[in-house]
């Protein structure tokens, strides 16, 4: 993942990206890198956790919620 995927941030020590209005107005997407791996062709890939929040509240609030939910979700990932 790169900055093209959104605003880079760290969530619980993990690389993440927050993207307001990513899936249209009134949405915010949080993507958190879970773990790297190599695909069958030997290419580097990353598993991610992606959460999308949608609603009528200001997008800044939606993104804050997305970040909070992402922080909670990644505590449940296997080590």
N, C-alpha and C positions, 0 to 999 in steps of 0.2 A: 504494500500500500504506500501511496505517496501523498503529498499535499494536494494533488489533484482530486483526492478522495474526500477532501473537506479540511476544516481547520484542525491542524495537529494539536493534540493534547495528550496528557498522561492521565490514566485512570488506574488507581491502585498499582502504579508502577508499570503499567502496560501501555504500549503505543496505541493511540486511538485517534479517531477523526470524528468531528461533529460537523454535520452539514444541515444548516437551516434550509427549509423549503426544497429539500432534495427530491421529494416525491410530489411536488406541487405546493401551492400556498397552504399554510397552516400545518406544515409537517416539519419534523426534525429527525434526522437519522444519526445514530451513534454507532460507529463501527470500532470494535476493539480487536486487536490482533491477539489470538489465542495461542497459536503455535505454528512454527514454520515446518514445512515438510517438502519432500521432493516427489513430484508426480511420476507416473510410469515412464515419461520421456526424459527424466532427469532434470526437469525444470524446477527451480525454486518456487514454491507456492506458500500461501499462508491461510490457515483456517481463521475465520473471524466470527465474532459474535456481532450480530447486527440487530439493533432495536429501532423501531420507528414509532414516533409519537405523533399523533394528529389531533387537532382540535381547533377551537375558536379563540383560545387564549393567545397572547402575544408569542411570537415564535421564540423570543428569548426565554420565556418561561417553559415552553415546550422543550427547548434544548437543555435547559437545566434539569428537567424531569428525565430526559433521555440519558443524560450523563449520570444521574443518580441511579436510575434503573440499571444502566450498564455496570456501574460499580458493584451493585448488588449481585447481578447475574454472574459476573466473573469470579465472585467468591465461591460459586457453586461448581465451577469447572474442575474436572479431574486434574490432578497435578501431573 
